């Protein structure tokens, strides 16, 4: 049988409270017996005083003792009332009250049996008077009001009941409140783990109370972050796996077509020396770029080759700018290249770096669009060379801004999302990194490459 955590927490407290109730009841009963014993002792002290007196028990004397003890007194002989503190007419002595012996018997006899006098309940003592008492032969009846007895008992018990009851209720209330909060926090963790199981890896706020449940919440958040990273890696690996499955045949066909077109252009130039060669040379460069992109496509996700040679970054950027100038002229996009006067040489793979700059600058040209501007800056640091490509385009869509360097992630209608993935792979292969930011209403892609050999 499933037992809720709330009841598991409250069950021990319930037994504890039950024990407290029983203990309080026992203490209250003991206090009541003690209070009644004190009342009996007081009444028997009065009884002894009157029984051992040497003066007759007139009504005035009995009234004075009533003021001291709170009891009613009746002096009778042979069942006939003589003196009394009751208002007239004097009541008849109750016949059912046995005679009580006063010496040393107050604890056993107590306040006497209950009797009813004129519609009110009393506890009655019947004390015989003997010589040398002036009223020897008479019986002294002492009537203690039951209402006063009950009040005295309640006054003795009430503090204990109030203290035990209020303390128990407060403890129960605190336990229920604390247990409910604890269970609510456990349920939050349960709901969060169910969301994680459903694929929602967003972290949730941990409680401010520094305890084990907060540690558990932080562990759940850490697990969610690790699972999110693992899922992204799995998705990336799956995309690369799918790419590898169909890339071979497709790339082979495209490379054959590009090679055929390139051969036809070269043959035309050889057979027609009088023709203007520049447009055809541009076409050859574009065909070479297609072939190079196909090689990138095939190499995506594979370890980069370890070929390293001195590369002047100015020349590599010059090549990318030359390839993109016709596209810029056609679209009316301004391409500004702040070429440094001195060479900036790093060890690297010229083919990979060409792909890197061609993809980043080409992406900026497409983002800037007709009438836009693209600026390229090259600076040298102590350990890194930095290339910044700034465009006036709107920047990546917010929905994909955090994943634009992943394969097949693109915000273009006809894009396939490989260019920036290839660029990042090339940057990391050269001990650098590729990032982007929005600055002054423009998009800035930042390429950092190690000036020393990454190998």
Buried (B, 14 or more C-beta within 10 A) or exposed (E): EEEEEBEEBBEEBEEBBEEBEEEBBEBBEEBBEEBBBEBBEBBBEBBBEBBEBEEEBEBEBBEEBBEEBBBBBBBBEEEEBBBBBBEEEBBEBBEEBEEBEBEEEBEEBBBBBEBEBEEEBBBBBBBBBEEEBEBEEBBBBBBBBBEBBEEBBEEBBEEBBEEBEEEBEEBBEEBBEEBEEBBEBBEBBEEBEEBBEEEEBEBBEBEEEEEEBBEBBEEBBEEBEEBBEEEBEEBBEEBBEEBEEEBEEEBEEBBEEBEEBBEEBEEEBEEEEEEEBEEBEBBBBBBEBBBBBBBBBBBBBEEBEEEBEEBBBBBBBBBBBEBBBBBBEEBEBEBEBEEEEEEBBBBBBBBBBBBBBBBBBBBBBBBBBEEBBBBBBBEBEEEBBBBBBBBBBBBBEEEEEEBBBBBBBBBEEEBEBBBBBBBBBBBEBBBBBBEBEEEEEBBBBBBBBBBEEBE
